[in-house]
Amino acid sequence: MVSGSRHISTAIDRSAADVYAYAADPANLPAWAAGVGRSIAKVGGRWVADSPMGPVVIAFVGRNELGVLDHDVTLSSGETVYNPMRVIADGTGCEVVFTLRRRPGVTDQDFERDAEAVASDLATLKRRLDRR
């Protein structure tokens, strides 16, 4: 059972199609998503990242025209965390929205720390792709 969500977003001065193509490629994750870690590799058909929490498996939904980047992260414990994410067109730019879902047992302090980490990752994505 989820005990709350927070939508964290950033505007990027780049087309939604460009941002989606970049963010949907798991090979790019280490360049902008610090929580994933410094490396990711395709192992046996699955994307496995060497994260600060140990190895994690990351599985995005199939490529789509709607900008949906939802993905599951399966922790080394076997727990799978669902992460809703969207790239939404906004004129010639876009907005990237990540929904941080609070899992049971997560303290206020840990939820805030997770939200700050997501905001930092989105800021890095913006720096890498923004045309300004």
C-alpha angles and dihedrals in degrees: 000000000000118000101202141324137229125205111218118187147168133195116232124196094224132088118279088236092056094046092045093050091051098043094043092060107089090203087070096054098093089056094061112008108070093183089065092060134228100303142034130180138180106247120179091341094310129101109240120188127196096228130178085257092054127263115346131184116225122199122180124198113258119284111277144173094240099072093245112158099170111156141179121226113201111202124214087256089064093249113135119213118201114216119192113207134167140186108211122193115237112179108295091342135047146221123235114209124191118187110213108204117203112229123211114276095024110134123227089249093052092046090052091048090051091049091051090050092051091048090050091050091050090049089053090049089052092050091051096048110024115112094210 
